[in-house]
Amino acid sequence: MNTVVEGHPRHLMNITPRPEAVMVRGRGSWLWDSAGRRYLDFVQGWAVNCLGHSHPALTQALTQQAGELLTPSPAYHNAQALRLATRLAQLTGLAQVFFASSGAEANEGAIKLARKWGRLHRGGAWKIITLHKGYHGRTLATMSATGKPGWGSMFAPQVPGFVKAQLNDLASVEALIDADTVALMLELVQGEAGVHGATPEFAQGLRQLCDRHGLLLIVDEVQTGIGRLGTLFGCQRYGISPDIMTLGKGLGGGVPLTALLASASASCFDYGEQGGTFCGNPFTAAAGNAVLDVVAQAEFLAEVRARSAQLQAGLRALQQRHQLAEVRAFGLLQALELGPGRNATALAAAALERGLLLNAPNPGCLRLMPALNVRSEEIEQMLEMLDALLAEPCAQTPARCALSA
């Protein structure tokens, strides 16, 4: 069934290349465009739709809340935000929560909070050690914290105070600590870089370094939190407790909801130092509560781990069959490194033409982020489609594929 679409793409700012298809409807692991074509979605809004598209529990919660109260403004309490903050505090062991609308906003808040803490407790310390190839957002401060190549000069000058160490190299971190250092900040799995994970030894070593030097440990769980790694929070998989944590993407299940959480000792904001018009409104908080009602259940997380093992096994079979480079898997955040002679960007474009949505974070790598409740048969269908694509010349000769795209 076709859907008439009003408006034209030329009126949108050019922030990313987009195909011509206009998505109009979703259900579970599937999207439909305005021409009625169906797509198997293994991107899910970059790991945002943790329950897939239009999950009944989320739809019901939002519909009910929209008819009751959208926002009284952050100057007043609302029941949904109070409930969600309490649940997150109890589930993480952290003390206080600030709700935001984007992962960058939550991470910006974490940076501000750490610098305020450094002024109060560490003689004005303000520098934060982050990691090469890490990703923390697109505000000026979070771009400066990000270790993505080329971002340091994109909107120069950078916000000062961020120095970069290497993932899984504790010595490179410790070498950067000085009297002005206030915190270490990292993703436990670097999704934007192509799903590269910290080792347990590295993550636990960072916690020990922070304890030894009196620093804060900030863990960016915007992508790895809310069940994505097979545990409710990635920190649980790694056996560490951060001083500050940020959540996003899956927390709202498709609604713009993120969170900054901090321990009691790190929670040092005073009135007026942090805020935002939409922060913690009952509509988005209702989405967060609906997501936790489903994802925080042990049975649900066990199923995530089962589907993770299935997807990883299937990708490893493709790796062997097509002589690909590597599979990296952390729950339902997985990557297929293609190796020489193949182009992931071209392959993702070819997959779109065949009704499969995949993400290529760089030209050599496919990233897979299905809904956490993806069905076993949907994983098998994706693997069959990807198998066929990898066998085509388009996956092997990037120049030819680029000309035909």
Salt bridges, closest charged atoms under 4 A:
ASP41 OD2 - HIS53 NE2 2.78
GLU174 OE2 - ARG212 NH2 3.40
GLU174 OE2 - HIS213 NE2 3.43
ASP178 OD2 - LYS127 NZ 3.54
GLU192 OE2 - LYS148 NZ 3.16
GLU192 OE1 - ARG367 NH2 3.34
ASP211 OD1 - ARG207 NH2 2.89
ASP220 OD2 - HIS136 ND1 2.81
ASP243 OD2 - ARG207 NH2 3.02
ASP270 OD2 - LYS116 NZ 3.24
GLU273 OE1 - LYS116 NZ 2.82
ASP293 OD1 - ARG83 NH2 3.50
ASP293 OD1 - ARG87 NH2 2.83
GLU303 OE2 - ARG307 NH1 2.28
GLU326 OE1 - ARG328 NH1 2.96
GLU337 OE1 - ARG328 NH2 2.62
GLU377 OE2 - ARG375 NE 2.91
GLU378 OE2 - ARG375 NH2 3.24
ASP387 OD2 - ARG321 NH1 3.08
ASP387 OD1 - HIS322 NE2 2.56
GLU392 OE1 - ARG354 NH2 2.92
